Amino acid sequence: MEYQDYYQTLGVSKNATEAEIKSAYRKLAKEYHPDHNRGNKDAEEKFKAINEAYEVLKDKEKRARYDQLGSSYKQWEQNGGNAANYNWSEWFSGTPGGGRTSYTSSGNFGGFSDFFSQIFGGMGGMDGMGGFGGFGGGAAGTQRTYTRPRSRVRTVEYDSPVSQPKAQEITAQITLDEAFHGCKRQISMGDQKIEANIPAGVKDGTKIRLSKAFNSNGIMVDLIVTVNVPNKEGAFERIDDNLYVDVPVDLYTAVLGGEAIVHSKDGNYALKIPAGTQPDQLMRLTGKGMPKLNQNGARGDLFARIRVSLPRNLNAHQTELFKKLRDNE
């Protein structure tokens, strides 16, 4: 069996990040996609190889297994060994949660090589043609065919089907203040504790998906957290990404002008009150509202709703002054 150098296939280094691997894959898959190379068998084979390499390197478990195999195989080569004599059998993949049944037959294993089917066939995730389609691989419960080393017998193996649990869904209640700043929530799933990072700016009903968050019968399962956030809390009301807050202003400041303090979620702001400000008038503080989810520091606006407070218990002199103002209107 021939060793497949997946890093070379994608043209990336062994220390490549997930982002670098994904970028290289997309570029090559676009270049060799069958839609752009109709009738070109070489391009078709290259496309299959690219998808196979990406299927392994995008998956942390498969990539770790492949790196272990690669290190062992390279050392074997450096010591004068060759593929014909290498003990591939110790790397044969088993099926999680079940064994294998073998049948003698003939045929081909979809778009994956014998190397892939033997080393990774039982690790799942064999539907991965990277979203380009057209050359589907196998999956748990499907037929896989390859030739065993030093043998001319073609073997078909059927993996025992493994049921993949659906993502678990739960709700998490947070405050408006926590939605403003972002927070963490510890979630208990049986005897497992999971910490969920809830980003600033989430709205009521926002769903956060935690990939492979907890172990369910030996299989890592996703967790979907639906966030519940009140739109009104204390003096604040939230509408979309904007915040509204009442600001008390005495009659004299509203009539003559002056300054008032606006309390926000991240501090206090001085607000200039123009002369003649009316009750319930809205004044905008641009960019001082709620953070906008996943928008790099962008924020909504803060609206100060002016609440004019009238004086009580006027003395005789004050009452007379107000009467004069009224009579002079």
N, C-alpha and C positions, 0 to 999 in steps of 0.2 A: 504493500500500500504506500502511496506517495504522500509525504508530508506536505500540508498546505500552509504557505506563509501568508496569513491573512493581512498582516500589517503591510507586507509588500504589495499585496493585491490592491489595497486602498491607498497606498503611497503615503503612509503615516509612520511615525516612529512608535516604538514600543511604549513610550511615555506619553503618547498622545492623550489629550483630554477627551471627554465625551463629546464636547462641542466640536473639536477638531475632527474626530472620527465621523460625526454626523455630516459635517460640512464636506469632507472628502467624499463620503458616500453619495450625497446628493449631486455633487458635481459629476462624478463618474457615471452614476445611474442615468442622469440626464443625457450624457454624451453617448452611452451605449444602449439606451432604451430601444427596444424593437420598433417602436413607432417611428424612430428616426433612422433606423437601419434595416429597412424591410429587405428580406432575402439575404441578409449578411449573416452567415452562420458563425463567423468568427466573433462578430459583435454580440450575437446571442449567447455564445459560450462565455464571453467576457462579462456580460450582464449577469449571468447566473453566478459566476465566481464572485462578482462584486456583492451581490445580495447575500451569498453564503458567508462572505467575510464579515459583512455588517451584522448578520444574524448572530454571529458569535461575539464580536467586539462591542456591540451595543449593550450586551447583557453582562452584568457584573459577574455572575456565577460562571457563565460559559467562558468569559474572558479570563477569569482566574484559573480555571481548569486548563484552558488552552496555554496560558503562560507557563504553568507547571509542566505541561507536556513539552512545550517548546524548549524549555531549559534542559529537560532530560534528554530530548532528542538531539539538541545541538551538542551536548556533552558527549553523547554516543558517537556522533559524526566526528568530533574532534579526536576521539580515541581510535579512529579508523573503522568504526562500524558503518553499516549501510542499512537502508530501509528494509531490505529483504530479511535481515537477521534481527531487526529490532523487535523487542517483545511488545507488540502493540496491544496484546490481549489485556495487560494490566490497566489499560486506559479505556477499555470498552465501557460504554455507558450503560448503567442499569436503569430500569424504569422506576421512578419514585412510587413506593407503595405497592409494587407488584412485580412479578417475575416476567419471563419471556417464554414463548412457545415457538419452536423452530420448525419450518417446513422446507423441504427441498423443492425448488422451483426455479423459474427464470424471470427476468424482467428488469426494470430500472426503477430507481428511487427518485421520482420527480425531478427537481432541479438541483438537488444536493449531491455532493460527491460521496464516494464510499468512505472517505476520511471523516466527513461530517457525520454520516449516519452511524458509524461505529463509535466515534468519540462522544457525540452529543445527542444521539438519537433518543435517548431516554430522559433527556433533561427538559423536555417540553419546549414550547415557544417555536414550533417548527412551521408556523404559518407565515413567518416573517419575510415577505418579499418587499418590505420597506414601503408599502403603499403603492407600488407601481404595478403589481399584479402580473398575471400572464404566465407565471412559472411557479405555481404553488408547490410548497413542500409538503411534508407529512405532518401528522399530529398524533397525539396519544390515541391509540386505537386504530391506527392506519398501518398499511403495509409498507415495509422497508426492505429493499433487496440489496445485497452486496456480496462480494467474494471474500471469503476468509483468507488470511495469509497462508501461503504454502498449500493452497487447496484449489482445486478446480470446481468445487461444488458451489453452486450459487444458492444462497440461503435467503429465504424470506422470513422476516421476523414480524410478529404482531405484538405491539406494546399493549399491556393491560391498560384499558381506559382509566384515566384518573379524573375524577370530577373536580373541576375548579370552582371553589366557593365564590359566590357573588360578593361584591364589595359590601362591607357592613356600613350601615348608615345610622348616625346618631345626631342629636342636636346639642348645641352648647349655648347657654345663655350668658351674654356679656353686657356690661353697662355701656352707655353712650361714651363715657369717658375712656373706657378701654378700647372702644372702636376708634376713638380719636388718636390714641397713642399707640395702639397695637398691644397685644398681650399674649400670654401663654395659658393653656388649659391642660391639666393632667387628666387623662381619660383612662378609666379602668375597663379592660376587656377580659373578663374572667380573672385570672391571676396575673395578667399582664398590665403594665402601666405605660401609657403612651403620652408623650408630651406634644401637643399640637401648637404650632406657632400661628397665631391669628394676626394677620397684617393690619396696619392702620388703614382706615377707610372702608372697612367692610360694611355692607348694608344689611338690613334685616332680610334673611333668606339667602345670603351669600353662601355658596357651597365651596368647601375646601377639601381637596382630595389628597390624602396622604398615601403615597404609593408604598405597597408592601409594608404596611404599618405594624401588623401583628401576625403571629403564627397561629394557624388554624389546622390542627391535625397534620403538622409537618409542612404545610403550604403557606407561604406568605401572602396575605390578603390585604387589599386596599381598604382604606377607611374613608368614608365621606362624612365630613362634619358640616352640618347646616347651622349657620350662626343666627341666633335670634338677638336683635338689638332694638331697644325702645327708641321711638322717634321723638319722644318727649322725656326730659329728665331734669328735675330741678327747674332752674330758670331758662333752660335751653330747649329749643324745638329744632328739629332737623327736617329739612325738605331737600331731597336729593343730596348734593354735597354742600349745601348752604346751611348755616346756623342762624337762628333768630334768638335774640335775647332782649328782655325788657330793660330799659335804662331810665331810672327815675330822674326827673329834672324839675327843680322848683320853678314856680311861676315866674319869678323875677328873671331867672336865667333864660327861660323860654322866651320872655318878652324882650329882654334887653340884650341877650346873647351872652356867651361865656364858654365854660368848658365843663364836660362831664366825664366820668370814668366808666369805661366799658369793660366788664369782666368777661374774659374768654377762657377757652380750655388750656391755653398756653401762656396766660399772663393777663395783664391789664393794659388797656390802651386809652390814651387821652383823646377825647372826641370834641372837636370844636362845634359849639352850638350857635348857629346863626341867630341873630335877633329875629323874632317873629316866628320861631319854630312852633309848629302846630302839634297838638296831642296826637299820638299814634303815628306820627310821621316816621318813615323808615330812612335810616342813613346807612350807607354801605361802607364797610371796611373791606376793600378788595384783597382777596388772597388770605383772609384770616379765618376762613371757615374750616370745614372738615377736609382732611387729606383725601385726595382722589386715589382710589385703589389702583396700585400698580402703575402710577403715572409719575414716578420720579420726583416727588416733592411738590407736585401741583396740588393746589387746594381750592376749595370753593370760597365763597364770600361769607362774611359775617354781617348780619343786618341788625342794627340797633333800633329797636322800636321805642320811640320816645313816650314815656309815661309822665305827663305833667302833673305834679302834685300841687294841689291848691292849699293856700294857708287856712288854718283853722283858728278860731278864737281871736278874731281881730279886736284890737282895742278901739276906742272911740275915734282916735285920731286916724288910724289906718282905715277905718270904715268910711270916714269922711273923705279921705283921699280917693278911695275907690269910687265913691259917689261922684266926685268931681270928674274923674276920668270918664265915667259913664255919661255924665251930662255933657261932656265936651266932644263926644263922638259925633 
